[in-house]
Amino acid sequence: MLYQNDDFGKDYLNGIKSGLGDKAAKMVVAEFSYEVAEPTVDSQILKIKDVGADLFFSAATPKPTAQAIKKIAEVGWKPVQIVSMKATSIGSAIKPAGLEDAKGVISTNYGKEPLDPEWKDDPGVKKYLAFMEKYYPEGDKYSNFNTYAYGAAQLLVYVLEQCGDDLTRENVLKQATSIKDYQADFSLPGIKFSTSPTDYRLRKQFRMMRFNGERWEMFGPIVEDAGPAG
């Protein structure tokens, strides 16, 4: 496992170990961190390869993820590769890694990919593309950074609408922590967001996806994290 040496990366590391439970000690055979300021993660990849791991998990942001995928291909290592959902942007992570080198990489998502032809006639995706054309025409409309920002703004509007005329801090917090089965323009079919006063997590449902050399393809059923918050 490669992880960023901060709370972002350590949350993934701890989450994997928690999920594996008693098996973690035997299954996680190598853990290497990197600092945000490091120019490359090549040395970490070589060390992980040398321990003979057959599955590689990258809890990294787009640049080091792209470097890892590229280096793995260069040295002829062929593990199962799983990357953080934060590093699945085709423009900022997959293309720099090399489309062919990234073929077969696995991740998760809860939203539609605007590049996926499956959604070319989807009303929500069309609404987003029209928004980008009007308000941010120079932006990369296929970047998942922009789709994420659009979804976050849409959710904020929803919460404020639920507040009505009572825009006090208390009521905004109350509405934000009592979302029930909310579905945004980019939500995959069947995936809904809910919160509660004891569970602030929005995204507890996902689907697996695999990069096919051109785009991400969904596979398998909806997976839900039904565990307790924290």
C-alpha positions as CSV (number, residue, x, y, z in Angstrom):
1,M,0.0,0.0,0.0
2,L,1.2,3.5,-0.9
3,Y,-0.3,6.3,1.1
4,Q,0.1,10.1,1.5
5,N,1.7,10.8,4.9
6,D,-1.1,12.9,6.3
7,D,-4.7,12.3,7.5
8,F,-5.9,11.7,4.0
9,G,-3.6,8.8,3.4
10,K,-3.7,7.4,6.9
11,D,-7.5,7.3,6.9
12,Y,-7.2,4.9,3.9
13,L,-4.5,2.8,5.6
14,N,-6.5,2.5,8.8
15,G,-9.7,1.8,7.0
16,I,-8.2,-1.0,5.0
17,K,-6.8,-2.6,8.2
18,S,-10.1,-2.2,10.0
19,G,-11.9,-3.8,7.1
20,L,-9.6,-6.7,6.9
21,G,-9.7,-7.2,10.6
22,D,-7.6,-10.2,11.9
23,K,-6.4,-10.8,8.3
24,A,-4.7,-7.4,8.0
25,A,-1.4,-8.5,9.7
26,K,-0.9,-11.2,7.0
27,M,-2.5,-9.5,4.0
28,V,-0.9,-6.1,4.2
29,V,2.7,-7.0,3.4
30,A,4.1,-3.5,2.8
31,E,3.2,0.0,3.7
32,F,5.1,2.9,2.3
33,S,4.2,6.6,2.6
34,Y,5.2,9.6,0.6
35,E,5.4,13.3,1.4
36,V,3.4,15.8,-0.6
37,A,6.6,17.6,-1.6
38,E,8.4,14.5,-2.9
39,P,9.0,14.8,-6.7
40,T,8.2,11.1,-7.4
41,V,7.1,7.9,-5.7
42,D,9.3,5.7,-7.9
43,S,11.4,4.4,-5.0
44,Q,8.4,3.5,-3.0
45,I,6.9,1.5,-5.9
46,L,10.2,-0.4,-6.4
47,K,10.2,-1.3,-2.7
48,I,6.6,-2.5,-2.7
49,K,7.3,-4.6,-5.8
50,D,10.3,-6.2,-4.2
51,V,8.2,-7.7,-1.3
52,G,6.2,-9.7,-3.9
53,A,2.8,-8.1,-3.3
54,D,0.1,-9.2,-5.8
55,L,-2.3,-6.3,-5.1
56,F,-1.3,-2.7,-5.0
57,F,-3.5,0.0,-3.3
58,S,-2.8,3.6,-3.9
59,A,-4.1,6.1,-1.3
60,A,-2.8,9.0,-3.2
61,T,-3.8,12.1,-5.1
62,P,-3.7,12.3,-9.0
63,K,0.0,13.1,-9.6
64,P,1.6,10.4,-7.5
65,T,-1.1,7.9,-8.6
66,A,-0.1,8.6,-12.2
67,Q,3.6,8.2,-11.4
68,A,2.8,4.9,-9.6
69,I,0.8,3.4,-12.5
70,K,3.5,4.5,-15.0
71,K,6.4,3.1,-12.9
72,I,4.5,-0.2,-12.4
73,A,4.2,-0.6,-16.1
74,E,7.8,0.4,-16.8
75,V,9.2,-2.4,-14.5
76,G,6.8,-5.0,-15.8
77,W,5.1,-5.6,-12.5
78,K,1.5,-6.8,-12.9
79,P,-0.4,-6.6,-9.6
80,V,-4.1,-5.9,-9.2
81,Q,-4.2,-2.2,-8.9
82,I,-6.8,-0.3,-6.9
83,V,-6.6,3.5,-6.7
84,S,-8.3,6.1,-4.5
85,M,-11.5,7.6,-5.9
86,K,-9.7,11.0,-5.5
87,A,-7.3,10.0,-8.3
88,T,-9.6,8.7,-11.0
89,S,-9.8,11.9,-13.1
90,I,-8.9,10.8,-16.7
91,G,-7.4,14.2,-17.4
92,S,-5.2,14.7,-14.3
93,A,-4.4,11.1,-13.3
94,I,-5.1,8.5,-16.0
95,K,-3.8,10.3,-19.2
96,P,-0.5,11.3,-17.4
97,A,-0.1,7.7,-16.4
98,G,-0.7,6.5,-19.9
99,L,-4.1,5.1,-21.1
100,E,-2.7,1.7,-21.9
101,D,-0.6,1.5,-18.7
102,A,-3.8,2.3,-16.7
103,K,-5.9,-0.4,-18.4
104,G,-7.4,-2.7,-15.8
105,V,-6.9,-0.3,-12.8
106,I,-9.9,-0.5,-10.4
107,S,-11.6,2.1,-8.2
108,T,-15.0,3.1,-7.0
109,N,-17.5,5.9,-7.8
110,Y,-20.9,7.1,-6.8
111,G,-21.4,9.4,-9.7
112,K,-21.8,9.3,-13.5
113,E,-18.8,9.9,-15.7
114,P,-19.6,12.6,-18.3
115,L,-17.3,10.9,-20.8
116,D,-19.2,7.6,-20.5
117,P,-21.4,7.2,-23.6
118,E,-24.0,5.5,-21.3
119,W,-24.9,8.9,-20.0
120,K,-24.9,11.0,-23.2
121,D,-28.7,11.4,-23.1
122,D,-28.9,11.6,-19.3
123,P,-30.9,14.7,-18.2
124,G,-28.6,15.4,-15.2
125,V,-25.4,15.2,-17.3
126,K,-26.9,17.4,-20.0
127,K,-27.8,20.0,-17.3
128,Y,-24.2,19.9,-16.0
129,L,-22.7,20.3,-19.5
130,A,-25.1,23.3,-20.2
131,F,-24.0,24.8,-16.9
132,M,-20.3,24.5,-17.8
133,E,-20.9,25.9,-21.2
134,K,-22.6,29.0,-19.8
135,Y,-20.6,29.7,-16.6
136,Y,-17.2,28.0,-17.1
137,P,-16.6,27.4,-20.9
138,E,-12.8,27.3,-20.5
139,G,-13.0,24.6,-17.9
140,D,-12.5,20.9,-18.4
141,K,-16.1,19.6,-18.4
142,Y,-14.9,16.0,-18.2
143,S,-12.7,16.5,-15.1
144,N,-14.1,14.9,-12.0
145,F,-12.9,17.9,-10.0
146,N,-15.5,20.0,-11.8
147,T,-18.2,17.4,-11.6
148,Y,-17.5,17.1,-7.8
149,A,-17.6,20.9,-7.4
150,Y,-20.9,21.0,-9.3
151,G,-22.4,18.3,-7.1
152,A,-21.2,20.0,-3.9
153,A,-22.8,23.3,-5.0
154,Q,-26.0,21.5,-5.9
155,L,-26.1,19.9,-2.5
156,L,-25.5,23.2,-0.8
157,V,-28.5,24.7,-2.7
158,Y,-30.6,21.8,-1.6
159,V,-29.7,22.2,2.1
160,L,-30.4,26.0,1.9
161,E,-33.8,25.3,0.2
162,Q,-34.7,22.9,3.1
163,C,-33.9,25.8,5.5
164,G,-36.7,28.0,4.1
165,D,-36.5,31.5,5.6
166,D,-34.7,30.2,8.7
167,L,-31.0,30.6,7.7
168,T,-29.6,30.4,11.2
169,R,-26.5,28.4,11.8
170,E,-28.5,26.0,14.0
171,N,-31.1,25.3,11.2
172,V,-28.5,25.0,8.5
173,L,-26.7,22.3,10.6
174,K,-30.0,20.6,11.4
175,Q,-30.9,20.4,7.7
176,A,-27.4,19.3,6.7
177,T,-27.5,16.4,9.2
178,S,-31.0,15.2,8.4
179,I,-30.7,14.5,4.6
180,K,-32.8,11.6,3.6
181,D,-32.3,9.7,0.3
182,Y,-31.0,12.8,-1.7
183,Q,-30.2,12.1,-5.3
184,A,-28.1,14.6,-7.3
185,D,-27.8,15.1,-11.0
186,F,-24.6,13.0,-11.0
187,S,-25.8,10.2,-8.7
188,L,-25.6,6.8,-10.2
189,P,-29.0,5.1,-10.4
190,G,-29.9,3.6,-7.1
191,I,-27.4,5.6,-5.1
192,K,-28.7,8.1,-2.6
193,F,-27.2,10.3,0.1
194,S,-28.4,10.4,3.7
195,T,-27.0,11.9,6.9
196,S,-28.0,12.0,10.6
197,P,-27.0,14.0,13.7
198,T,-24.7,11.1,14.6
199,D,-23.4,10.3,11.1
200,Y,-22.3,13.1,8.9
201,R,-21.0,10.9,6.1
202,L,-22.8,11.6,2.8
203,R,-21.4,8.9,0.6
204,K,-21.9,5.4,1.9
205,Q,-22.9,3.8,-1.3
206,F,-20.6,3.1,-4.2
207,R,-20.1,1.0,-7.3
208,M,-16.8,-0.6,-8.5
209,M,-15.3,0.5,-11.8
210,R,-12.5,-0.6,-14.0
211,F,-10.5,1.5,-16.6
212,N,-10.8,-0.2,-20.0
213,G,-8.1,1.8,-21.8
214,E,-10.4,4.6,-22.8
215,R,-12.9,5.2,-20.0
216,W,-14.2,3.8,-16.7
217,E,-16.7,1.0,-16.8
218,M,-18.9,0.1,-13.8
219,F,-19.2,-3.5,-12.7
220,G,-20.9,-5.3,-9.8
221,P,-23.8,-4.2,-7.6
222,I,-24.0,-1.2,-5.3
223,V,-21.8,-1.6,-2.3
224,E,-22.8,0.0,1.0
225,D,-20.8,0.9,4.0
226,A,-23.3,0.2,6.8
227,G,-20.7,0.4,9.6
228,P,-20.8,3.0,12.3
229,A,-19.5,6.5,11.7
230,G,-15.9,7.0,12.6
